[in-house]
Amino acid sequence: MAKKIRAAVLTVSTRASGGVREDTSGPAICGLILERIGEVVDYSIVSDDFNEIQAALIRLCDTVGADVVFTLGGTGLAPSDVTPEASQSVIQRHVPGISEVIRAKSLEKTNRAMLSRGVAGTRNKTLIINMPGSEKAVRETFEIVHTVLEHAVELIHGEVEDCGRSGGADETS
């Protein structure tokens, strides 16, 4: 890994934010971040509230300056699942390929993946990625996306001059 990625983790769970249940997903992805891509610059828990999620995302992108923000939870069909809507309200450029691949790869493990409404996109120089909330799903989703994060961050920061010749592992031309 050439570039150390500054990542933030935002767990979205009313029960975890209220101390009713322990958040195991947040610490799990924090460990994976430290192990694989860089450093954790912030780890927060908010309730399933549009305004709280929105404010936290703005803070993490605009004040903390994370390269990547992983949101965990709130991506399903329950009435309280508003993470995608809160994320879309702050995203300036959508990156649908990330959420499409997360759903496609997750479908190989469970048919419930098709119920996920997670989104991905950028706000200023930060990539936001919505992930499911369970620890198992967070681990699986991180495995899907972590290999492209360094290149994504370089692109967002304008550090890539010739993207087509950058030598990606799966590049065929």
C-alpha positions in Angstrom: 0.0 0.0 0.0 1.6 3.2 -1.2 -0.9 5.7 0.2 -2.3 5.5 3.8 -6.0 6.1 3.6 -7.7 8.2 6.3 -11.0 6.4 6.9 -13.9 7.3 9.1 -16.6 4.9 10.4 -20.2 5.9 11.1 -22.4 3.2 12.6 -26.1 4.0 12.2 -28.1 2.3 14.9 -30.6 3.7 17.3 -30.1 0.8 19.7 -26.3 1.1 19.6 -26.4 4.8 20.0 -28.7 4.5 23.0 -26.5 1.8 24.6 -29.1 -0.9 24.2 -26.8 -3.1 22.2 -23.1 -3.2 21.5 -21.8 -2.2 18.2 -19.6 -5.0 16.9 -19.6 -3.9 13.2 -17.8 -0.6 13.9 -14.8 -2.1 15.8 -14.6 -4.9 13.2 -14.2 -2.6 10.2 -11.9 -0.3 12.2 -9.6 -3.4 12.6 -9.8 -4.1 8.9 -9.0 -0.5 8.0 -5.9 -0.5 10.3 -4.8 -3.9 8.9 -5.4 -3.2 5.2 -5.7 0.4 4.1 -4.6 3.0 6.6 -5.8 4.8 9.7 -9.2 5.4 11.4 -9.6 9.1 11.9 -13.0 8.9 13.4 -15.5 6.3 14.7 -19.0 7.5 15.7 -22.4 6.0 16.4 -25.6 7.9 15.5 -29.2 6.9 15.7 -31.4 6.1 12.6 -32.2 9.8 12.2 -31.9 11.5 8.8 -30.6 14.8 10.4 -28.1 13.1 12.7 -26.7 11.0 9.8 -26.6 14.0 7.5 -24.8 16.2 10.1 -22.3 13.4 10.9 -21.5 12.9 7.2 -20.9 16.6 6.6 -18.6 16.7 9.7 -16.6 13.7 8.6 -16.2 15.0 5.0 -15.8 18.7 5.6 -14.2 19.0 9.1 -12.5 15.7 9.8 -11.3 15.4 6.2 -11.6 11.7 5.9 -10.6 10.2 2.5 -13.3 7.5 2.9 -16.4 7.3 5.1 -18.0 3.9 5.7 -21.5 4.1 7.0 -22.7 0.8 8.6 -26.4 0.1 8.8 -29.7 1.7 7.9 -29.7 0.5 4.3 -32.7 -1.8 4.3 -36.4 -1.5 3.9 -37.5 -0.7 7.4 -39.1 2.7 7.9 -36.2 3.7 10.1 -33.6 2.8 7.4 -32.7 6.3 6.1 -29.0 6.1 5.6 -29.2 6.1 1.8 -31.4 9.2 1.8 -29.2 11.1 4.2 -26.1 10.1 2.2 -27.7 11.2 -1.1 -28.5 14.6 0.5 -24.7 15.3 1.0 -23.3 13.4 -2.0 -22.2 15.6 -4.9 -21.2 12.9 -7.3 -22.7 9.4 -7.3 -20.4 6.3 -7.8 -23.1 3.7 -8.5 -20.5 1.0 -9.5 -19.5 0.5 -5.9 -23.0 -0.2 -4.6 -23.8 -2.3 -7.7 -20.8 -4.5 -7.1 -21.5 -4.8 -3.4 -25.0 -6.0 -4.1 -23.9 -8.3 -6.9 -21.2 -10.0 -4.8 -23.4 -10.1 -1.7 -26.1 -11.9 -3.7 -23.6 -14.8 -4.0 -24.0 -15.2 -0.2 -27.6 -14.3 0.5 -30.7 -13.4 -1.6 -31.5 -10.7 0.9 -28.7 -8.5 -0.6 -31.2 -7.5 -3.3 -33.1 -5.6 -0.5 -30.1 -3.3 0.2 -30.5 0.3 -0.9 -26.9 1.4 0.0 -25.4 4.1 -2.2 -21.9 5.4 -2.8 -20.6 8.8 -3.9 -18.3 11.7 -3.2 -18.6 14.9 -1.2 -15.7 17.2 -2.0 -12.6 15.0 -1.6 -14.3 12.2 0.4 -15.8 8.9 -0.8 -18.9 7.8 1.1 -19.8 4.1 1.0 -23.0 2.7 2.6 -22.6 -0.8 4.0 -25.1 -3.2 5.7 -25.1 -3.2 9.5 -24.3 -6.7 10.5 -20.7 -7.5 11.4 -20.6 -10.4 8.9 -21.9 -8.3 6.1 -19.5 -5.4 7.0 -16.5 -7.8 6.8 -17.7 -9.3 3.5 -18.4 -5.8 2.0 -15.0 -4.5 3.1 -13.4 -7.4 1.2 -15.3 -6.4 -1.9 -14.3 -2.7 -1.9 -11.0 -2.3 -0.1 -8.8 -3.2 -3.2 -10.0 -0.1 -5.2 -10.0 2.4 -2.4 -6.4 3.6 -2.9 -7.0 4.3 -6.6 -10.4 5.9 -5.9 -8.8 8.3 -3.3 -6.0 9.2 -5.8 -8.7 9.9 -8.5 -10.8 12.0 -6.1 -7.7 14.0 -5.1 -6.6 14.6 -8.7 -3.4 12.5 -8.3 -3.9 10.3 -11.4 -2.7 11.7 -14.7 -3.4 8.7 -17.0 -6.0 6.4 -15.4 -6.1 4.0 -18.4 -2.3 3.3 -18.0 -2.1 3.0 -14.3 -1.6 -0.7 -14.3 -4.7 -2.1 -12.5 -4.5 -5.7 -11.5 -7.4 -6.7 -13.8 -6.4 -4.4 -16.7 -6.4 -6.2 -20.1 -5.6 -3.5 -22.6 
